[in-house]
Amino acid sequence: MVKEAIREKLSNIVGLPDEEVNLAESALLLAEEDYPQLSISYYLQFLDDAAKSVSRALGAIRDPYSVVNVMKGVMYDQLGFIGNKKEYYDPLNSFLNQVIDRRKGIPITLALIYMEIAWRADLEMQGVGFPGHFIVQFGSGNDMVFIDPFAEGLILIEEDLEDLLFKVFGKRVKMDKQFLNPVTKNQILTRILYNLKGIYVQNDETEKAISVIDRIILLNPGAVSEYRDRGLMHFQMSNFDQAITDLSLYLSKAPDAEDASEIRSYIEMLGRKE
């Protein structure tokens, strides 16, 4: 499938009610642009089969600790998924097909697999965009638990969450209830893309970073700063027409931005190069 067709499918996700978004299929569409030969149906079937194992083991049981125990048995003990601590910043950790093939990933992609297996087994779970470390919520009220799919489905108590915050911020930070708010499927897909963007920028893989920004904007047209970032990357690659287009668009959407004067200077300089 050509890039344009893949992106057209992705664009159809925008505006859909969250419950109508197939998260796994959408994540595979994100990967398909880089792996055009991947079989989406193969990976969806993999998740279906894993969910059948969970359903058989659980039966009608739904208490959080039994659910977590069964999920651990299937996803980690049986299928062998692990958190890729040694190669945390490997871009392969952000492509769902690669995470499934290699059985290792980062918190958000392992959480995606965890939730997709659970959903297929009729278990209601939600993704939680905890700062720097994506986690999963199961249950509600007094039966609510938070789960770390990166740590083989460990149930997180308040002390664990505080420790995660310390690792992210490098200091003790007061827990805020907002840190535990559920996120939408679009937000999950976007967070995966931001991870990829950061890795490619860090590795000076500008062309790949631009491709990722294209998809971020596709899912989030209101992500104004991405037009600026893409424009500056086009400038680095001497794609001056594209740079002017993006930087001008950024200013039209954020005329009072703190860096507006700097961006105008770039546009003036680029205009002299034409």
Secondary structure, 3 states (H helix, E strand, C coil): CCHHHHHHHHHCCCCCCHHHCCHHHHHHHHHHCCCCCCCHHHHHHHHHHHHHHHHHHHCCCCCHHHHHHHHHHHHHHHCCCEECCCCCCCHHHHCHHHHHHHCEECHHHHHHHHHHHHHHCCCCEEEECCCCCCEEEECCHHHCEEEEHHHCCEEECHHHHHHHHHHHHCCCCCCCHHHHCECCHHHHHHHHHHHHHHHHHHCCCHHHHHHHHHHHHHHCCCCHHHHHHHHHHHHHCCCHHHHHHHHHHHHHHCCCCCCHHHHHHHHHHHHHHC
